[in-house]
Amino acid sequence: SACRLCIMRKLHSVLARTLTSGTSASPGLPDMSEVRSKLRDIVGASTNWRDHVQAMQERKALHTLLAKRQEDLPPRRMKDSYLEVILPLGSQPEIREKYLNVHNSVRFGRILEDLDSLGVLICYTHTKQETQQRSPLSIVTALVDKINLCQRIIHPDCDIKFTGNVSWVGKTSMEVRMHMLQHHDGDYSPVLDATFVMVARDPENKRPAFVNPLIPESPEEEEIFKQGELNKLKRIEFSTASLLKMAPTAEERNIVHDIFLNTLDPRQEGEVYCLFQRTVSFRSRKLPPNSVWIEDAKLKGLEICHPEERNIFNRIFGGFLMRKAFELGWATACSYGGSRPFIVSVDDIMFQKPVEVGSLLLLSGQVCYTEKNYIQIRVHSEVYNANTKEHHTTNIFHFTFISENEVPQVVPKTYG
């Protein structure tokens, strides 16, 4: 909610002052290219695709450095993982082109890529052992819990600053809170808040691995840590309430039935009561005024996953998947609403399976709910194996956009 977001922003500002006490916003902050370079050094990733097999073989030897129990790892504080990174769009014009869209604002898909890289580096900072040159952990993005934006326009000619730290830790997973600010009129103003969940795995990215526990040091940090625990419980509750595991609630059944009744052809409604004689009435549906059938509100896309888009573990970079899904989601919202949509929120991006280099990635964008100017888009991502003819879901993305104009109501036609 907006209230919760406001509270968490206040907590972040207090925490940021604590974490940066005694320091200043130095112009020597690392940029995003340095973030990715540091990640390659931490993991020992190859910069040439032809060397990737050898690099992965070398990582196998790091198994001996893994902790047998979480208790064997030294506890860490939130300030230990706090990072600030600059994206110098104002002071280095040569990098703007990569971030620019046709509306002369910043491409949000590129921001998703940067947040993903920064989140991983923050986790490696939390788990860093001074005696180890390379980390034995494979830290990957499990899900994007929430991204809330408080500005529609991100300026392409003003510096951006990212800040973030580990805010909650389980046995093998970490929640990362990140914030993006943009320098405008002599000051940094908040643009977005993001919550990612990362998981730690062994050097071959096959099994879970323990991470350093986190100790809150102040009431503000305890509140942030407690919110991370609540977020985890909500995710568990949400997964158990899946329609694949649990029947719809009475309220949900009423909503579905009301939608069905509103789409019946009034000329046929008398037949509803003669089911044994005329079941055709269930197929006699009529679209309400200023509405679109949900099956007519979708777009599809295809990506060939080239080595250029690989991450430090030689799988397809999660940020690239998010960027491509967002761009298809934006195009779906633009096509549906007939005007420029602005991203408002990103929710529940689940990374179910890694995507291998060389995969055929099929993306399907679907308008699944509308209200006034708001458009909710679901993007389903799957890989297609041309040899086995099999499809496997890899990701599900949820984006909320606001359109410049009020949009038609989207109406489901089938129970599914």
N, C-alpha and C positions, 0 to 999 in steps of 0.2 A: 504494500500500500504506500501511498504518498507519505503518510505519517511515519511509517517505519523507515522509509528512505531518508526522510529528513533527520530522524534520530541517528541513523547510521552515519550520515554525512557529518553530523556534529561530533560523533565519537571518533570518526576518522580524523577530523581536523585537530582534535585534542591529541590523538595518538600520533599524528604526523609531527606535531610540535615536540612531543616527547622523543620520538625516534630521531629527530633531526636536531635536538638541542645541542648547541655548541658548534653547529655547522651552518653553512650558508648555501643558498642555491647557486652553486658554483657553475660558471660557464663551461667548466671542464667535465661536465657529466657525460657518461658514455652514451653513444647513440645506438640505434637499432642494429646497425651493421656490427658494432662491437659486441652486442648481446649475442648475436648468432655465432660470431667468431669464438666467444667464450664458451658457448655450448659445445662447439666442435672440439675445443681443447679439453673440456671436462670429460667428454665421452671418448675422445680419441677417434672421432669420425673422419672418414676419408673425404678429401675434397674432390677426388676423381672417382667417377662411377666405376671405372675398371678395377679400382682397388678396394671396393666395398666388401667383397667376400673376405679378403685377407684381414681387413679392419675388424670385421665381426668375429673372425676366428681369434684374433688377439684379445678381444674382450672376454672370451670364455675363461681366461686365466684369472680374471678378477673375482671369480666365485669365492675364492678363499677369503676375500676381504669383507664379505657380507656378515652382518651381525646375526648370531644365533637366536638372540632374544632382544626385544626392544629395550629391556632394562640394561643391556650392555652398552647402550648408546647414551652419550651425554645429553641432558636436557638443553633446550634452546629457548631463547626469549624472542618475542615478536620483533624487537629491534635488530636481532641478529640477521634476519632475512630481509630487512627493509632495503629497497633499492629505488633509486630515481634514475630515469633514463630520458634523454632528450630526443625529440624528433625535430630537427632544425629546418622546418619548412620555410621559416622567415629568413634565417641567416645563411642558409645554403640553397639558393634557388634551383641549383642543378638537380636536386632530388625531387622537386615538386611534380615533375611530369608523371612519375610513377604513381603518385597519390591523387592526381587530378581527375575529376570526372567532367562530363560535358556541361554540367551546370555551374562550373567554376567553383566547386567545393570539394572537400576531401572524400575520396572513395572509402566508404565504411568497411568494405571487404578487406582493404589493406590494413585498417585498424584492427580488425579481427585477427589477422595474421600476426601483427605486432604484439597484441595482448597474449596470444598463445605462446609465442617465443618467450616473452617476459615472464609469464607464469611459470614456465619450466625452469628458467634461470633462478627465479626466486626460490623454488623448491630445492634446487641444487645448492643454493646458498645456505638454506636451512640445514641441509644434511651434510655439508662439507666437513671432511676430516682433514686436519692440517697435515697429517702424516701421509696422506694419499694424494699422489699427483693426479690420478684419474679416479673418477667415481665408479664404483661397481654397480651403482643403481641405474636402471633404465626408468626414467620418469616420463610418464606419458599423460596426456589429457584424458580424463574419464568422462567429464561432462562440463558443460557451461551451465551453471545453475541459474544465473541471472545477469543480464546487462541492462541497466536503465540509463536512458539518455535524458539530459535536461536542456540540451540545445539542439535545434533542428539542423543548423548550418555549422559545419566545421570549416573554418577559413583555410584556404590553401597557401596563404602567404604569411602565416603567423606560427611561431614555434609552439610545439606541443610538448608537454611534460607528462610522463607516466610515473606513477609511484605505486608501490605495492609491497605486501609482506604476507607471510604465512599467518593465517588468522585462527586456524583450528587444525588439530592433528589427531588421527586415529592410530591404529597399529601400522597400517601400510598406506594410508591415504592422507592427503593434506588439502585443506581448503585455502585458497589464495584470494585475498581481496586486492583489487587493483583500481586505480583512479586515474582518469585522464583529465588534464587541464590544458587550456590554451592561453597563450600570452596575447592579451588584447588590451589596448589603452593603458599600457604600462603595468598591468597586473595579470596574474594567472587566474582564470575563471574556470570552475568545474564544468566538464562536458559530459562525462559518464562515470558510472561506478560499475564494476564487474566482479562477479564471484565465479571462480573456476574451481573444480575439484580435480586434483592430480593423484595418480597412483604410482607407487614405486614397485618396480619389479626387478628380477635378477638381471645379470649382464646380458643374457640372451633374450630378455623380455618374454620369459615363459611362465615364471612363478612370482607370486607376491614377495616383497622384501620389506623388512622392518625399517622404520624411519625414526629419527630423533623425536622424543616427546617434546611438547611445548608447554611452557610455564608462564601463565599471565602474571604480570607484575603490578597491576593497578586495577582499581574498580572498572575503569574504561576498558582495559584489556580483558578483564573477566567477563564483561558484558558482551564483548565481541566474540570471545571463545564460546560463551553460552549460546549465542546466536548460531554459531557454527554447528554446535551439537543439535540444536533444534532443526537446522536445515537438514542434517543427516536423518533425523527421525521423520521429517516430512517426506523425504525421498523414499524411505522404507515404506511409510504408510501409503504413498502414492503408488508404488510398485505393487503392493498387495491389493490395491483397489482396482487393478486393471480389469477391463471387461472380459479378458481371457481367463480370469480367476474368480471374478465375482459378478453376480447379476446386477443389472442397473438398480439404483435406488428408486423408491416410489416417486420422488420428485423428478428423476430423470425419465422414468416411464411416462409420466404425465406430459413432460416437455415433448418427447417423441410423439406421443399420441396427438397432442395439440397441433404439432406441425403437420402430421398426417391429415387430420381433419380439415385444416386450413387449405390443403392442396387438393381436396376432393372436388371433382366437378359437380357443382350444385345441381346440374340437370340429372345427375346419376345418384344423388345422395339417398334417395328413397330406396335404392337397391341394396344399401348397406344392410338393411334388416331382412333381406331375402338371400342370405348367404348361400343356402343350399340350392337355390334356383339360379342366382346370378352373381357369381363371385367375380365377374368381370369388373365390378365397381372398384375393386382394389387397384385395378390398373387404369381406371379412368381418373387421371390426375390433371389438375389445372394449375399452371403457374400463377401465383398471386401477382398483382400489379407491381411494377418497378422491382422485379425480382429476376434472379438468374438461377437456373438449376446448378447445383454444386458440380455435377458431372461436366458442365460446360465452362467451368472456371478453373482451368488447369493449363500448365505449360510443361514441356519436357525438354531435357537437355542431355547431352552426352559429352564426356571428357575422356580422352586417352591419357593415362597417367604416365608421363614421361619421367626419366631420371632427374630432370631439372627440378621437379617438385618434391623430391624426397627429403625426409627429415634426417636427423643425426643417426637414426637407427635404420636408415635405408627403407623405411616405409613411406607412404605418401604423407606429407606434412599436414597435420590437422588444421592448421591455419589456412592452407590452400583449399581444403574441403569446405571450411566455413565460408571462405570468400566466394567460392563458386556457388554454394547453396544460397548465400545471401543475394548474389547477383541474379540468380534465377528467381528467388523470392521477390526481389524488387521488381523484376520484369513482369512477374505474374500480377503483382499489385498494381503496377502501372497500366498493364493491359486491361485489367478488370475495372479499375477506377476511372480510366480515361484521362488522368492527370498525374502530375508528379507526386509520388508518395515519399514520405519521410519516415525513417526508422525511429520507433519509439522505445521498443523493448525487444530483447532476445531472451528466450526462456528454454530451459530443458533441452539443450543440445546433448544427446546421448551418443557416445562413441562405443558402438557395440562390437565392431570388428575392425582390425587394421586393414588398410587398403594397400595392396602390394603394387610395386612399380610394374607397369605393363598392363594393369587391369583396365577393363572398359567400365567406366563409372557412369551409371544411369541415374539421372536426377529428375524427380517429378515434383513440381510445385503445384500446390492446391490451395485455393481460397476455401477455408473451412468455417469462417464466421465473419460477419460484418455487423457493424452498429454505427449509424450516422457516418462519420468520416473515417472510422477505424476499419482496418482490414487485417484479419488474422490469417497468416500463411503457414502451411505445413509443407516442408520440403523433405521428401523421402529419398534417401540415397542408397543405391545398391550396386554391387559389382556383378558383372556378368562374365562367366567363364565360357569362352567360345568353344573350348574342347569338350567340356562336360555338359554344356547348355544349361548350367545351373545359375540361379540368381540368389544372392545372399545380401540381406540388409546390413549396411555398415553404420549408418547414421540416420537420426531423425532430428529435424531442425524446426523450431517454432519462432516465427518473427511477427511482431506487431507493427503495422505501419499506420500512419495517418495521412489521408489524401487531402489535396487542396479543396476538393469538392465532396459533397455527400455522395455516397456510393450506393448502388442497388443492394437489396438484401439478397444474400445467398441462401438457397433453400435446398435441403437434401431431398432426394427422390426415393432412396431406398433406406431400409432400416440400418444397414451398415454405415 
